[in-house]
Amino acid sequence: PRPSASNQVPVNDAIRAREVRLIDEDGQNIGIVTRIEAMERATQVGLDLVEISPDAQPPVCKILDFG
């Protein structure tokens, strides 16, 4: 089940940070990239970009299957 609106995890276009620290689908730390680049990488492998640590600077996002 998806999280309720009160504790929604930012996914894909809901991520607002300009830059993110990206973890790829294999768990590799890619480093700091733009949100657009992170989204493109997730799209290329057919997965979602999920913000897993919003309080970090920059936020940490991981490529995974959120659905």
N, CA, C, O and CB atoms as a CASP TS submission, in Angstrom:
PFRMAT TS
TARGET T0000
AUTHOR 0000-0000-0000
METHOD Language model
MODEL 1
PARENT N/A
ATOM      1  N   PRO     1       0.822  -1.208   0.000  1.00  0.00           N
ATOM      2  CA  PRO     1       0.000   0.000   0.000  1.00  0.00           C
ATOM      3  C   PRO     1       0.856   1.257   0.000  1.00  0.00           C
ATOM      4  O   PRO     1       1.938   1.289   0.585  1.00  0.00           O
ATOM      5  CB  PRO     1      -0.930   0.007   1.204  1.00  0.00           C
ATOM      6  N   ARG     2       0.359   2.279  -0.659  1.00  0.00           N
ATOM      7  CA  ARG     2       1.084   3.547  -0.704  1.00  0.00           C
ATOM      8  C   ARG     2       0.905   4.290   0.621  1.00  0.00           C
ATOM      9  O   ARG     2      -0.117   4.147   1.292  1.00  0.00           O
ATOM     10  CB  ARG     2       0.595   4.421  -1.894  1.00  0.00           C
ATOM     11  N   PRO     3       1.916   5.089   0.985  1.00  0.00           N
ATOM     12  CA  PRO     3       1.775   5.874   2.216  1.00  0.00           C
ATOM     13  C   PRO     3       0.631   6.864   2.095  1.00  0.00           C
ATOM     14  O   PRO     3       0.288   7.297   0.995  1.00  0.00           O
ATOM     15  CB  PRO     3       3.079   6.616   2.538  1.00  0.00           C
ATOM     16  N   SER     4       0.043   7.221   3.225  1.00  0.00           N
ATOM     17  CA  SER     4      -1.023   8.215   3.199  1.00  0.00           C
ATOM     18  C   SER     4      -0.443   9.590   2.923  1.00  0.00           C
ATOM     19  O   SER     4       0.768   9.788   3.023  1.00  0.00           O
ATOM     20  CB  SER     4      -1.804   8.217   4.524  1.00  0.00           C
ATOM     21  N   ALA     5      -1.294  10.531   2.580  1.00  0.00           N
ATOM     22  CA  ALA     5      -0.843  11.871   2.209  1.00  0.00           C
ATOM     23  C   ALA     5      -0.089  12.548   3.352  1.00  0.00           C
ATOM     24  O   ALA     5       0.768  13.396   3.105  1.00  0.00           O
ATOM     25  CB  ALA     5      -2.034  12.730   1.791  1.00  0.00           C
ATOM     26  N   SER     6      -0.393  12.189   4.588  1.00  0.00           N
ATOM     27  CA  SER     6       0.246  12.853   5.727  1.00  0.00           C
ATOM     28  C   SER     6       1.718  12.481   5.873  1.00  0.00           C
ATOM     29  O   SER     6       2.498  13.262   6.416  1.00  0.00           O
ATOM     30  CB  SER     6      -0.490  12.508   7.003  1.00  0.00           C
ATOM     31  N   ASN     7       2.111  11.290   5.392  1.00  0.00           N
ATOM     32  CA  ASN     7       3.524  10.911   5.487  1.00  0.00           C
ATOM     33  C   ASN     7       4.052  10.481   4.122  1.00  0.00           C
ATOM     34  O   ASN     7       4.817   9.524   4.006  1.00  0.00           O
ATOM     35  CB  ASN     7       3.716   9.777   6.517  1.00  0.00           C
ATOM     36  N   GLN     8       3.633  11.195   3.114  1.00  0.00           N
ATOM     37  CA  GLN     8       3.978  10.878   1.731  1.00  0.00           C
ATOM     38  C   GLN     8       5.484  10.949   1.505  1.00  0.00           C
ATOM     39  O   GLN     8       6.132  11.922   1.889  1.00  0.00           O
ATOM     40  CB  GLN     8       3.261  11.826   0.775  1.00  0.00           C
ATOM     41  N   VAL     9       6.030   9.920   0.884  1.00  0.00           N
ATOM     42  CA  VAL     9       7.431   9.920   0.493  1.00  0.00           C
ATOM     43  C   VAL     9       7.529  10.585  -0.876  1.00  0.00           C
ATOM     44  O   VAL     9       6.844  10.170  -1.810  1.00  0.00           O
ATOM     45  CB  VAL     9       8.023   8.464   0.467  1.00  0.00           C
ATOM     46  N   PRO    10       8.378  11.622  -1.010  1.00  0.00           N
ATOM     47  CA  PRO    10       8.498  12.255  -2.329  1.00  0.00           C
ATOM     48  C   PRO    10       9.066  11.284  -3.362  1.00  0.00           C
ATOM     49  O   PRO    10      10.113  10.672  -3.152  1.00  0.00           O
ATOM     50  CB  PRO    10       9.387  13.503  -2.243  1.00  0.00           C
ATOM     51  N   VAL    11       8.357  11.156  -4.475  1.00  0.00           N
ATOM     52  CA  VAL    11       8.754  10.238  -5.540  1.00  0.00           C
ATOM     53  C   VAL    11       8.712  10.987  -6.867  1.00  0.00           C
ATOM     54  O   VAL    11       7.795  11.767  -7.124  1.00  0.00           O
ATOM     55  CB  VAL    11       7.828   8.979  -5.579  1.00  0.00           C
ATOM     56  N   ASN    12       9.718  10.740  -7.706  1.00  0.00           N
ATOM     57  CA  ASN    12       9.780  11.290  -9.055  1.00  0.00           C
ATOM     58  C   ASN    12       9.547  12.806  -9.073  1.00  0.00           C
ATOM     59  O   ASN    12      10.333  13.549  -8.486  1.00  0.00           O
ATOM     60  CB  ASN    12       8.755  10.600  -9.939  1.00  0.00           C
ATOM     61  N   ASP    13       8.498  13.272  -9.728  1.00  0.00           N
ATOM     62  CA  ASP    13       8.271  14.709  -9.896  1.00  0.00           C
ATOM     63  C   ASP    13       7.935  15.440  -8.593  1.00  0.00           C
ATOM     64  O   ASP    13       7.958  16.670  -8.558  1.00  0.00           O
ATOM     65  CB  ASP    13       7.161  14.925 -10.882  1.00  0.00           C
ATOM     66  N   ALA    14       7.624  14.702  -7.523  1.00  0.00           N
ATOM     67  CA  ALA    14       7.332  15.343  -6.238  1.00  0.00           C
ATOM     68  C   ALA    14       8.612  15.782  -5.523  1.00  0.00           C
ATOM     69  O   ALA    14       8.548  16.542  -4.556  1.00  0.00           O
ATOM     70  CB  ALA    14       6.534  14.390  -5.341  1.00  0.00           C
ATOM     71  N   ILE    15       9.766  15.315  -5.984  1.00  0.00           N
ATOM     72  CA  ILE    15      11.044  15.703  -5.390  1.00  0.00           C
ATOM     73  C   ILE    15      11.360  17.128  -5.847  1.00  0.00           C
ATOM     74  O   ILE    15      11.347  17.421  -7.042  1.00  0.00           O
ATOM     75  CB  ILE    15      12.196  14.704  -5.794  1.00  0.00           C
ATOM     76  N   ARG    16      11.640  17.997  -4.897  1.00  0.00           N
ATOM     77  CA  ARG    16      11.796  19.416  -5.200  1.00  0.00           C
ATOM     78  C   ARG    16      13.240  19.902  -5.160  1.00  0.00           C
ATOM     79  O   ARG    16      13.525  20.989  -5.663  1.00  0.00           O
ATOM     80  CB  ARG    16      10.984  20.219  -4.243  1.00  0.00           C
ATOM     81  N   ALA    17      14.153  19.142  -4.583  1.00  0.00           N
ATOM     82  CA  ALA    17      15.549  19.604  -4.467  1.00  0.00           C
ATOM     83  C   ALA    17      16.163  19.795  -5.852  1.00  0.00           C
ATOM     84  O   ALA    17      15.859  19.053  -6.786  1.00  0.00           O
ATOM     85  CB  ALA    17      16.396  18.596  -3.642  1.00  0.00           C
ATOM     86  N   ARG    18      17.033  20.802  -5.970  1.00  0.00           N
ATOM     87  CA  ARG    18      17.703  21.038  -7.252  1.00  0.00           C
ATOM     88  C   ARG    18      18.786  19.984  -7.481  1.00  0.00           C
ATOM     89  O   ARG    18      18.985  19.516  -8.602  1.00  0.00           O
ATOM     90  CB  ARG    18      18.317  22.460  -7.295  1.00  0.00           C
ATOM     91  N   GLU    19      19.486  19.616  -6.395  1.00  0.00           N
ATOM     92  CA  GLU    19      20.503  18.577  -6.467  1.00  0.00           C
ATOM     93  C   GLU    19      20.207  17.511  -5.433  1.00  0.00           C
ATOM     94  O   GLU    19      19.639  17.796  -4.379  1.00  0.00           O
ATOM     95  CB  GLU    19      21.911  19.164  -6.255  1.00  0.00           C
ATOM     96  N   VAL    20      20.594  16.282  -5.737  1.00  0.00           N
ATOM     97  CA  VAL    20      20.393  15.163  -4.812  1.00  0.00           C
ATOM     98  C   VAL    20      21.653  14.296  -4.792  1.00  0.00           C
ATOM     99  O   VAL    20      22.431  14.274  -5.746  1.00  0.00           O
ATOM    100  CB  VAL    20      19.143  14.314  -5.220  1.00  0.00           C
ATOM    101  N   ARG    21      21.829  13.581  -3.675  1.00  0.00           N
ATOM    102  CA  ARG    21      22.868  12.557  -3.622  1.00  0.00           C
ATOM    103  C   ARG    21      22.194  11.274  -4.100  1.00  0.00           C
ATOM    104  O   ARG    21      21.228  10.813  -3.492  1.00  0.00           O
ATOM    105  CB  ARG    21      23.498  12.400  -2.154  1.00  0.00           C
ATOM    106  N   LEU    22      22.701  10.701  -5.183  1.00  0.00           N
ATOM    107  CA  LEU    22      22.007   9.594  -5.844  1.00  0.00           C
ATOM    108  C   LEU    22      22.612   8.242  -5.504  1.00  0.00           C
ATOM    109  O   LEU    22      23.824   8.042  -5.584  1.00  0.00           O
ATOM    110  CB  LEU    22      22.025   9.793  -7.341  1.00  0.00           C
ATOM    111  N   ILE    23      21.731   7.314  -5.120  1.00  0.00           N
ATOM    112  CA  ILE    23      22.079   5.904  -4.949  1.00  0.00           C
ATOM    113  C   ILE    23      21.374   5.162  -6.078  1.00  0.00           C
ATOM    114  O   ILE    23      20.159   5.279  -6.235  1.00  0.00           O
ATOM    115  CB  ILE    23      21.656   5.346  -3.510  1.00  0.00           C
ATOM    116  N   ASP    24      22.132   4.396  -6.869  1.00  0.00           N
ATOM    117  CA  ASP    24      21.499   3.739  -8.018  1.00  0.00           C
ATOM    118  C   ASP    24      20.775   2.461  -7.613  1.00  0.00           C
ATOM    119  O   ASP    24      20.751   2.090  -6.440  1.00  0.00           O
ATOM    120  CB  ASP    24      22.542   3.424  -9.084  1.00  0.00           C
ATOM    121  N   GLU    25      20.188   1.797  -8.599  1.00  0.00           N
ATOM    122  CA  GLU    25      19.369   0.603  -8.345  1.00  0.00           C
ATOM    123  C   GLU    25      20.173  -0.557  -7.778  1.00  0.00           C
ATOM    124  O   GLU    25      19.595  -1.494  -7.228  1.00  0.00           O
ATOM    125  CB  GLU    25      18.692   0.163  -9.620  1.00  0.00           C
ATOM    126  N   ASP    26      21.511  -0.509  -7.902  1.00  0.00           N
ATOM    127  CA  ASP    26      22.369  -1.562  -7.351  1.00  0.00           C
ATOM    128  C   ASP    26      22.947  -1.185  -5.992  1.00  0.00           C
ATOM    129  O   ASP    26      23.750  -1.929  -5.428  1.00  0.00           O
ATOM    130  CB  ASP    26      23.498  -1.870  -8.317  1.00  0.00           C
ATOM    131  N   GLY    27      22.539  -0.027  -5.462  1.00  0.00           N
ATOM    132  CA  GLY    27      23.036   0.406  -4.165  1.00  0.00           C
ATOM    133  C   GLY    27      24.353   1.166  -4.225  1.00  0.00           C
ATOM    134  O   GLY    27      24.947   1.456  -3.186  1.00  0.00           O
ATOM    135  N   GLN    28      24.812   1.489  -5.423  1.00  0.00           N
ATOM    136  CA  GLN    28      26.064   2.229  -5.580  1.00  0.00           C
ATOM    137  C   GLN    28      25.828   3.725  -5.356  1.00  0.00           C
ATOM    138  O   GLN    28      24.853   4.286  -5.858  1.00  0.00           O
ATOM    139  CB  GLN    28      26.669   1.982  -6.983  1.00  0.00           C
ATOM    140  N   ASN    29      26.725   4.369  -4.600  1.00  0.00           N
ATOM    141  CA  ASN    29      26.634   5.812  -4.380  1.00  0.00           C
ATOM    142  C   ASN    29      27.197   6.515  -5.610  1.00  0.00           C
ATOM    143  O   ASN    29      28.406   6.493  -5.844  1.00  0.00           O
ATOM    144  CB  ASN    29      27.402   6.244  -3.079  1.00  0.00           C
ATOM    145  N   ILE    30      26.324   7.138  -6.394  1.00  0.00           N
ATOM    146  CA  ILE    30      26.728   7.834  -7.617  1.00  0.00           C
ATOM    147  C   ILE    30      27.327   9.195  -7.275  1.00  0.00           C
ATOM    148  O   ILE    30      28.227   9.678  -7.962  1.00  0.00           O
ATOM    149  CB  ILE    30      25.525   8.000  -8.575  1.00  0.00           C
ATOM    150  N   GLY    31      26.823   9.804  -6.216  1.00  0.00           N
ATOM    151  CA  GLY    31      27.297  11.123  -5.818  1.00  0.00           C
ATOM    152  C   GLY    31      26.220  12.168  -6.043  1.00  0.00           C
ATOM    153  O   GLY    31      25.048  11.841  -6.232  1.00  0.00           O
ATOM    154  N   ILE    32      26.631  13.427  -6.021  1.00  0.00           N
ATOM    155  CA  ILE    32      25.673  14.526  -6.136  1.00  0.00           C
ATOM    156  C   ILE    32      25.433  14.847  -7.612  1.00  0.00           C
ATOM    157  O   ILE    32      26.364  15.134  -8.365  1.00  0.00           O
ATOM    158  CB  ILE    32      26.183  15.784  -5.377  1.00  0.00           C
ATOM    159  N   VAL    33      24.167  14.792  -7.999  1.00  0.00           N
ATOM    160  CA  VAL    33      23.757  15.079  -9.377  1.00  0.00           C
ATOM    161  C   VAL    33      22.523  15.976  -9.327  1.00  0.00           C
ATOM    162  O   VAL    33      21.901  16.125  -8.275  1.00  0.00           O
ATOM    163  CB  VAL    33      23.464  13.755 -10.179  1.00  0.00           C
ATOM    164  N   THR    34      22.171  16.571 -10.464  1.00  0.00           N
ATOM    165  CA  THR    34      20.940  17.358 -10.496  1.00  0.00           C
ATOM    166  C   THR    34      19.744  16.413 -10.420  1.00  0.00           C
ATOM    167  O   THR    34      19.836  15.239 -10.778  1.00  0.00           O
ATOM    168  CB  THR    34      20.871  18.238 -11.783  1.00  0.00           C
ATOM    169  N   ARG    35      18.624  16.948  -9.947  1.00  0.00           N
ATOM    170  CA  ARG    35      17.392  16.145  -9.876  1.00  0.00           C
ATOM    171  C   ARG    35      17.023  15.647 -11.261  1.00  0.00           C
ATOM    172  O   ARG    35      16.562  14.516 -11.414  1.00  0.00           O
ATOM    173  CB  ARG    35      16.224  16.967  -9.270  1.00  0.00           C
ATOM    174  N   ILE    36      17.223  16.490 -12.278  1.00  0.00           N
ATOM    175  CA  ILE    36      16.869  16.100 -13.651  1.00  0.00           C
ATOM    176  C   ILE    36      17.712  14.914 -14.111  1.00  0.00           C
ATOM    177  O   ILE    36      17.196  13.974 -14.715  1.00  0.00           O
ATOM    178  CB  ILE    36      17.056  17.289 -14.618  1.00  0.00           C
ATOM    179  N   GLU    37      19.021  14.964 -13.820  1.00  0.00           N
ATOM    180  CA  GLU    37      19.886  13.845 -14.191  1.00  0.00           C
ATOM    181  C   GLU    37      19.482  12.575 -13.451  1.00  0.00           C
ATOM    182  O   GLU    37      19.473  11.490 -14.032  1.00  0.00           O
ATOM    183  CB  GLU    37      21.354  14.183 -13.898  1.00  0.00           C
ATOM    184  N   ALA    38      19.149  12.711 -12.171  1.00  0.00           N
ATOM    185  CA  ALA    38      18.716  11.550 -11.384  1.00  0.00           C
ATOM    186  C   ALA    38      17.430  10.956 -11.960  1.00  0.00           C
ATOM    187  O   ALA    38      17.290   9.738 -12.061  1.00  0.00           O
ATOM    188  CB  ALA    38      18.504  11.947  -9.907  1.00  0.00           C
ATOM    189  N   MET    39      16.484  11.840 -12.338  1.00  0.00           N
ATOM    190  CA  MET    39      15.221  11.372 -12.931  1.00  0.00           C
ATOM    191  C   MET    39      15.479  10.645 -14.250  1.00  0.00           C
ATOM    192  O   MET    39      14.867   9.612 -14.524  1.00  0.00           O
ATOM    193  CB  MET    39      14.255  12.559 -13.159  1.00  0.00           C
ATOM    194  N   GLU    40      16.393  11.190 -15.070  1.00  0.00           N
ATOM    195  CA  GLU    40      16.703  10.557 -16.354  1.00  0.00           C
ATOM    196  C   GLU    40      17.294   9.159 -16.143  1.00  0.00           C
ATOM    197  O   GLU    40      16.953   8.219 -16.861  1.00  0.00           O
ATOM    198  CB  GLU    40      17.683  11.434 -17.163  1.00  0.00           C
ATOM    199  N   ARG    41      18.173   9.033 -15.162  1.00  0.00           N
ATOM    200  CA  ARG    41      18.772   7.712 -14.883  1.00  0.00           C
ATOM    201  C   ARG    41      17.700   6.716 -14.445  1.00  0.00           C
ATOM    202  O   ARG    41      17.707   5.563 -14.876  1.00  0.00           O
ATOM    203  CB  ARG    41      19.867   7.827 -13.788  1.00  0.00           C
ATOM    204  N   ALA    42      16.780   7.162 -13.589  1.00  0.00           N
ATOM    205  CA  ALA    42      15.702   6.278 -13.121  1.00  0.00           C
ATOM    206  C   ALA    42      14.811   5.862 -14.288  1.00  0.00           C
ATOM    207  O   ALA    42      14.421   4.699 -14.399  1.00  0.00           O
ATOM    208  CB  ALA    42      14.858   6.978 -12.028  1.00  0.00           C
ATOM    209  N   THR    43      14.494   6.820 -15.153  1.00  0.00           N
ATOM    210  CA  THR    43      13.646   6.533 -16.308  1.00  0.00           C
ATOM    211  C   THR    43      14.319   5.540 -17.251  1.00  0.00           C
ATOM    212  O   THR    43      13.661   4.650 -17.790  1.00  0.00           O
ATOM    213  CB  THR    43      13.309   7.826 -17.057  1.00  0.00           C
ATOM    214  N   GLN    44      15.622   5.689 -17.451  1.00  0.00           N
ATOM    215  CA  GLN    44      16.366   4.794 -18.351  1.00  0.00           C
ATOM    216  C   GLN    44      16.278   3.337 -17.910  1.00  0.00           C
ATOM    217  O   GLN    44      16.236   2.434 -18.746  1.00  0.00           O
ATOM    218  CB  GLN    44      17.830   5.219 -18.423  1.00  0.00           C
ATOM    219  N   VAL    45      16.252   3.107 -16.593  1.00  0.00           N
ATOM    220  CA  VAL    45      16.189   1.718 -16.106  1.00  0.00           C
ATOM    221  C   VAL    45      14.759   1.305 -15.741  1.00  0.00           C
ATOM    222  O   VAL    45      14.541   0.208 -15.227  1.00  0.00           O
ATOM    223  CB  VAL    45      17.103   1.544 -14.885  1.00  0.00           C
ATOM    224  N   GLY    46      13.782   2.189 -16.010  1.00  0.00           N
ATOM    225  CA  GLY    46      12.374   1.843 -15.802  1.00  0.00           C
ATOM    226  C   GLY    46      11.956   1.785 -14.345  1.00  0.00           C
ATOM    227  O   GLY    46      11.042   1.042 -13.988  1.00  0.00           O
ATOM    228  N   LEU    47      12.628   2.577 -13.491  1.00  0.00           N
ATOM    229  CA  LEU    47      12.307   2.579 -12.067  1.00  0.00           C
ATOM    230  C   LEU    47      11.959   3.986 -11.601  1.00  0.00           C
ATOM    231  O   LEU    47      11.922   4.921 -12.401  1.00  0.00           O
ATOM    232  CB  LEU    47      13.479   2.021 -11.246  1.00  0.00           C
ATOM    233  N   ASP    48      11.704   4.133 -10.300  1.00  0.00           N
ATOM    234  CA  ASP    48      11.320   5.418  -9.718  1.00  0.00           C
ATOM    235  C   ASP    48      12.491   6.035  -8.971  1.00  0.00           C
ATOM    236  O   ASP    48      13.401   5.337  -8.525  1.00  0.00           O
ATOM    237  CB  ASP    48      10.120   5.249  -8.778  1.00  0.00           C
ATOM    238  N   LEU    49      12.453   7.353  -8.844  1.00  0.00           N
ATOM    239  CA  LEU    49      13.404   8.076  -8.004  1.00  0.00           C
ATOM    240  C   LEU    49      12.678   8.394  -6.703  1.00  0.00           C
ATOM    241  O   LEU    49      11.653   9.075  -6.711  1.00  0.00           O
ATOM    242  CB  LEU    49      13.944   9.393  -8.713  1.00  0.00           C
ATOM    243  N   VAL    50      13.212   7.898  -5.577  1.00  0.00           N
ATOM    244  CA  VAL    50      12.550   8.040  -4.281  1.00  0.00           C
ATOM    245  C   VAL    50      13.478   8.788  -3.316  1.00  0.00           C
ATOM    246  O   VAL    50      14.647   8.432  -3.165  1.00  0.00           O
ATOM    247  CB  VAL    50      12.158   6.642  -3.701  1.00  0.00           C
ATOM    248  N   GLU    51      12.948   9.819  -2.671  1.00  0.00           N
ATOM    249  CA  GLU    51      13.723  10.568  -1.679  1.00  0.00           C
ATOM    250  C   GLU    51      13.706   9.787  -0.375  1.00  0.00           C
ATOM    251  O   GLU    51      12.663   9.669   0.268  1.00  0.00           O
ATOM    252  CB  GLU    51      13.152  12.015  -1.475  1.00  0.00           C
ATOM    253  N   ILE    52      14.871   9.248   0.023  1.00  0.00           N
ATOM    254  CA  ILE    52      14.912   8.390   1.209  1.00  0.00           C
ATOM    255  C   ILE    52      15.455   9.105   2.444  1.00  0.00           C
ATOM    256  O   ILE    52      15.263   8.631   3.564  1.00  0.00           O
ATOM    257  CB  ILE    52      15.753   7.169   0.927  1.00  0.00           C
ATOM    258  N   SER    53      16.129  10.237   2.256  1.00  0.00           N
ATOM    259  CA  SER    53      16.664  10.995   3.386  1.00  0.00           C
ATOM    260  C   SER    53      16.508  12.487   3.106  1.00  0.00           C
ATOM    261  O   SER    53      17.462  13.151   2.700  1.00  0.00           O
ATOM    262  CB  SER    53      18.160  10.633   3.645  1.00  0.00           C
ATOM    263  N   PRO    54      15.296  13.014   3.326  1.00  0.00           N
ATOM    264  CA  PRO    54      15.002  14.399   2.953  1.00  0.00           C
ATOM    265  C   PRO    54      15.749  15.435   3.781  1.00  0.00           C
ATOM    266  O   PRO    54      15.916  16.568   3.331  1.00  0.00           O
ATOM    267  CB  PRO    54      13.537  14.645   3.075  1.00  0.00           C
ATOM    268  N   ASP    55      16.203  15.078   4.978  1.00  0.00           N
ATOM    269  CA  ASP    55      16.861  16.058   5.843  1.00  0.00           C
ATOM    270  C   ASP    55      18.348  16.195   5.572  1.00  0.00           C
ATOM    271  O   ASP    55      18.986  17.107   6.099  1.00  0.00           O
ATOM    272  CB  ASP    55      16.656  15.687   7.279  1.00  0.00           C
ATOM    273  N   ALA    56      18.919  15.305   4.757  1.00  0.00           N
ATOM    274  CA  ALA    56      20.336  15.406   4.414  1.00  0.00           C
ATOM    275  C   ALA    56      20.549  16.592   3.490  1.00  0.00           C
ATOM    276  O   ALA    56      19.610  17.068   2.852  1.00  0.00           O
ATOM    277  CB  ALA    56      20.844  14.102   3.752  1.00  0.00           C
ATOM    278  N   GLN    57      21.783  17.068   3.420  1.00  0.00           N
ATOM    279  CA  GLN    57      22.122  18.166   2.506  1.00  0.00           C
ATOM    280  C   GLN    57      23.184  17.693   1.528  1.00  0.00           C
ATOM    281  O   GLN    57      24.322  17.499   1.954  1.00  0.00           O
ATOM    282  CB  GLN    57      22.618  19.418   3.288  1.00  0.00           C
ATOM    283  N   PRO    58      22.896  17.494   0.252  1.00  0.00           N
ATOM    284  CA  PRO    58      21.549  17.534  -0.334  1.00  0.00           C
ATOM    285  C   PRO    58      20.769  16.269   0.026  1.00  0.00           C
ATOM    286  O   PRO    58      21.362  15.313   0.525  1.00  0.00           O
ATOM    287  CB  PRO    58      21.629  17.692  -1.872  1.00  0.00           C
ATOM    288  N   PRO    59      19.450  16.239  -0.215  1.00  0.00           N
ATOM    289  CA  PRO    59      18.645  15.056   0.084  1.00  0.00           C
ATOM    290  C   PRO    59      19.180  13.828  -0.643  1.00  0.00           C
ATOM    291  O   PRO    59      19.702  13.925  -1.753  1.00  0.00           O
ATOM    292  CB  PRO    59      17.183  15.296  -0.297  1.00  0.00           C
ATOM    293  N   VAL    60      19.040  12.664   0.006  1.00  0.00           N
ATOM    294  CA  VAL    60      19.483  11.414  -0.597  1.00  0.00           C
ATOM    295  C   VAL    60      18.297  10.776  -1.322  1.00  0.00           C
ATOM    296  O   VAL    60      17.216  10.617  -0.754  1.00  0.00           O
ATOM    297  CB  VAL    60      20.072  10.445   0.480  1.00  0.00           C
ATOM    298  N   CYS    61      18.524  10.411  -2.598  1.00  0.00           N
ATOM    299  CA  CYS    61      17.494   9.752  -3.392  1.00  0.00           C
ATOM    300  C   CYS    61      18.036   8.436  -3.895  1.00  0.00           C
ATOM    301  O   CYS    61      19.227   8.308  -4.178  1.00  0.00           O
ATOM    302  CB  CYS    61      17.032  10.641  -4.568  1.00  0.00           C
ATOM    303  N   LYS    62      17.141   7.442  -4.008  1.00  0.00           N
ATOM    304  CA  LYS    62      17.523   6.127  -4.483  1.00  0.00           C
ATOM    305  C   LYS    62      16.628   5.730  -5.649  1.00  0.00           C
ATOM    306  O   LYS    62      15.433   6.023  -5.666  1.00  0.00           O
ATOM    307  CB  LYS    62      17.440   5.089  -3.349  1.00  0.00           C
ATOM    308  N   ILE    63      17.232   5.058  -6.620  1.00  0.00           N
ATOM    309  CA  ILE    63      16.474   4.521  -7.756  1.00  0.00           C
ATOM    310  C   ILE    63      15.965   3.137  -7.345  1.00  0.00           C
ATOM    311  O   ILE    63      16.749   2.237  -7.045  1.00  0.00           O
ATOM    312  CB  ILE    63      17.363   4.446  -9.076  1.00  0.00           C
ATOM    313  N   LEU    64      14.634   2.985  -7.337  1.00  0.00           N
ATOM    314  CA  LEU    64      14.040   1.691  -6.972  1.00  0.00           C
ATOM    315  C   LEU    64      12.627   1.592  -7.535  1.00  0.00           C
ATOM    316  O   LEU    64      12.086   2.560  -8.069  1.00  0.00           O
ATOM    317  CB  LEU    64      14.020   1.507  -5.429  1.00  0.00           C
ATOM    318  N   ASP    65      12.041   0.406  -7.407  1.00  0.00           N
ATOM    319  CA  ASP    65      10.668   0.192  -7.870  1.00  0.00           C
ATOM    320  C   ASP    65       9.734   0.530  -6.723  1.00  0.00           C
ATOM    321  O   ASP    65       9.566  -0.267  -5.799  1.00  0.00           O
ATOM    322  CB  ASP    65      10.445  -1.283  -8.368  1.00  0.00           C
ATOM    323  N   PHE    66       9.123   1.711  -6.776  1.00  0.00           N
ATOM    324  CA  PHE    66       8.241   2.161  -5.698  1.00  0.00           C
ATOM    325  C   PHE    66       6.838   1.581  -5.822  1.00  0.00           C
ATOM    326  O   PHE    66       6.113   1.479  -4.832  1.00  0.00           O
ATOM    327  CB  PHE    66       8.166   3.676  -5.686  1.00  0.00           C
ATOM    328  N   GLY    67       6.456   1.200  -7.040  1.00  0.00           N
ATOM    329  CA  GLY    67       5.114   0.716  -7.298  1.00  0.00           C
ATOM    330  C   GLY    67       4.889  -0.666  -6.774  1.00  0.00           C
ATOM    331  O   GLY    67       3.795  -1.211  -6.918  1.00  0.00           O
TER
END
